[in-house]
Amino acid sequence: MKENQAEVLNFKQVQELLGVSSSYLYKCTSQGKIPCYRPTKGKLFFKKNEVIDWIESNSFSHSLISKLN
């Protein structure tokens, strides 16, 4: 992977990483609480580094953050 490219995760990957239900993750995305991208007006995608930043700013467990790295 190129240095300037962010790793992209799909919805299921982020759901598993966070350990949350799909309905909770959809709620977060629809309310703009977690950064995501919908390039084709269909599937949601996330930049891994932005998900980690979101976790850190929302007081999630540090053990989850270490799992992501």
Backbone bond lengths (Angstrom), bond angles and torsions (degrees), N, CA, C in turn:
res aa  C-N    CA-C-N  psi(-1)  N-CA   C-N-CA  omega(-1)  CA-C   N-CA-C  phi
1 M - - - 1.434 - - 1.519 109.08 -
2 K 1.320 116.91 139.39 1.452 120.40 178.86 1.517 109.88 -68.23
3 E 1.336 114.91 150.79 1.448 120.89 -176.32 1.523 112.65 -60.97
4 N 1.323 118.59 -36.09 1.457 121.26 -176.08 1.529 112.72 -88.14
5 Q 1.327 118.15 -0.32 1.459 121.00 178.23 1.523 109.91 -92.61
6 A 1.322 115.05 133.56 1.457 119.54 176.34 1.523 108.91 -86.07
7 E 1.322 115.92 145.18 1.454 119.76 175.79 1.526 108.10 -70.29
8 V 1.314 116.37 130.75 1.460 121.74 -177.84 1.521 109.64 -103.74
9 L 1.329 115.32 133.66 1.459 122.32 -179.81 1.530 109.50 -115.88
10 N 1.315 116.27 149.43 1.459 119.22 175.23 1.531 109.27 -91.44
11 F 1.322 115.52 176.98 1.464 121.69 -176.36 1.525 111.81 -57.87
12 K 1.314 116.06 -48.71 1.472 121.25 -177.61 1.533 111.17 -60.70
13 Q 1.336 116.85 -41.37 1.464 120.71 179.37 1.525 111.35 -62.45
14 V 1.325 116.76 -42.65 1.467 120.13 -179.98 1.525 109.94 -68.98
15 Q 1.316 117.06 -39.78 1.461 121.26 177.52 1.532 110.37 -58.49
16 E 1.314 116.79 -46.25 1.468 121.00 179.45 1.527 111.30 -66.94
17 L 1.330 117.24 -40.38 1.461 121.40 179.38 1.517 111.28 -61.18
18 L 1.319 116.58 -43.05 1.455 121.14 -177.29 1.524 112.74 -82.81
19 G 1.327 116.13 -21.19 1.462 119.93 -177.55 1.518 112.30 69.33
20 V 1.328 115.88 39.00 1.461 121.20 -178.97 1.522 110.16 -118.54
21 S 1.313 116.26 164.73 1.461 120.84 177.68 1.529 109.76 -75.39
22 S 1.311 115.47 159.06 1.461 119.11 178.38 1.527 110.51 -64.24
23 S 1.335 117.70 -36.42 1.466 119.58 -179.90 1.529 111.35 -64.90
24 Y 1.341 117.08 -37.70 1.465 120.08 177.78 1.531 110.69 -66.30
25 L 1.321 116.48 -43.55 1.460 119.45 -179.29 1.522 110.44 -66.18
26 Y 1.328 118.03 -41.18 1.469 120.54 176.05 1.525 110.81 -60.87
27 K 1.315 116.52 -40.43 1.464 120.68 178.48 1.530 110.46 -61.10
28 C 1.329 116.24 -45.17 1.471 120.57 178.81 1.525 111.81 -61.69
29 T 1.331 116.55 -40.09 1.472 119.29 -179.46 1.522 111.06 -71.48
30 S 1.324 117.38 -41.09 1.466 119.51 -177.86 1.520 112.15 -69.00
31 Q 1.332 116.57 -27.45 1.462 120.88 178.26 1.528 111.98 -89.75
32 G 1.333 116.85 -0.13 1.460 120.82 179.12 1.513 113.77 72.54
33 K 1.335 116.99 21.01 1.466 120.42 -178.59 1.523 112.59 -79.05
34 I 1.320 117.25 -29.80 1.460 121.35 179.60 1.531 107.42 -122.38
35 P 1.327 117.36 133.08 1.465 119.21 -178.35 1.527 111.95 -68.66
36 C 1.326 115.42 132.53 1.460 120.52 178.68 1.517 109.26 -150.30
37 Y 1.299 115.51 168.80 1.465 122.90 -176.91 1.519 108.66 -131.88
38 R 1.311 115.84 141.33 1.454 121.94 179.06 1.538 106.78 -132.72
39 P 1.332 116.96 75.26 1.469 120.56 -173.08 1.527 114.48 -64.91
40 T 1.311 117.50 -25.46 1.466 119.43 -176.88 1.528 112.13 -116.25
41 K 1.306 117.38 18.20 1.465 123.23 -176.40 1.522 111.68 55.60
42 G 1.310 115.06 30.42 1.451 121.17 179.76 1.506 109.83 -134.50
43 K 1.306 115.99 -96.65 1.468 121.71 -176.84 1.523 111.59 -70.16
44 L 1.327 114.34 146.93 1.463 121.44 176.30 1.521 109.40 -94.94
45 F 1.330 115.43 142.10 1.453 122.32 175.49 1.514 108.94 -130.96
46 F 1.328 115.77 154.42 1.453 122.53 -176.02 1.523 109.13 -135.31
47 K 1.330 116.77 144.81 1.463 120.97 171.71 1.525 106.62 -88.61
48 K 1.325 115.11 127.45 1.465 120.55 -175.44 1.522 111.67 -55.89
49 N 1.317 117.50 -43.33 1.465 119.89 -178.23 1.529 111.32 -64.64
50 E 1.333 118.33 -32.69 1.459 120.87 177.46 1.529 111.52 -72.93
51 V 1.333 116.69 -34.25 1.465 120.20 175.74 1.528 109.75 -65.05
52 I 1.324 117.06 -42.75 1.467 120.76 178.28 1.527 110.23 -62.80
53 D 1.331 117.24 -43.93 1.472 120.09 177.41 1.529 110.98 -60.52
54 W 1.335 116.11 -40.14 1.465 121.32 179.47 1.526 110.16 -63.75
55 I 1.325 116.59 -42.54 1.461 120.89 178.47 1.527 109.79 -60.48
56 E 1.315 116.22 -47.76 1.463 120.48 -178.56 1.522 112.04 -61.65
57 S 1.317 117.37 -37.30 1.462 120.23 -178.11 1.524 112.48 -81.60
58 N 1.324 117.65 -8.30 1.462 121.11 -179.08 1.524 112.55 -115.39
59 S 1.323 116.90 22.62 1.465 123.16 173.16 1.526 114.88 56.93
60 F 1.321 117.43 36.10 1.458 120.03 173.02 1.527 108.37 -76.05
61 S 1.281 116.13 163.41 1.458 123.03 -177.33 1.521 112.02 -60.05
62 H 1.329 116.46 139.21 1.464 121.26 176.09 1.522 111.42 -66.04
63 S 1.329 117.54 -25.52 1.460 119.24 177.93 1.520 110.85 -66.94
64 L 1.320 117.42 -32.09 1.462 121.16 176.26 1.522 109.81 -68.30
65 I 1.314 117.12 -40.18 1.465 121.24 179.09 1.527 109.89 -63.34
66 S 1.315 118.20 -42.51 1.464 120.21 179.45 1.518 110.70 -66.45
67 K 1.325 118.00 -30.63 1.463 122.43 176.53 1.523 110.63 -65.12
68 L 1.322 117.46 -32.01 1.462 122.11 -177.92 1.526 112.31 -75.71
69 N 1.301 116.70 -27.01 1.475 119.88 -175.64 1.503 112.69 -83.57
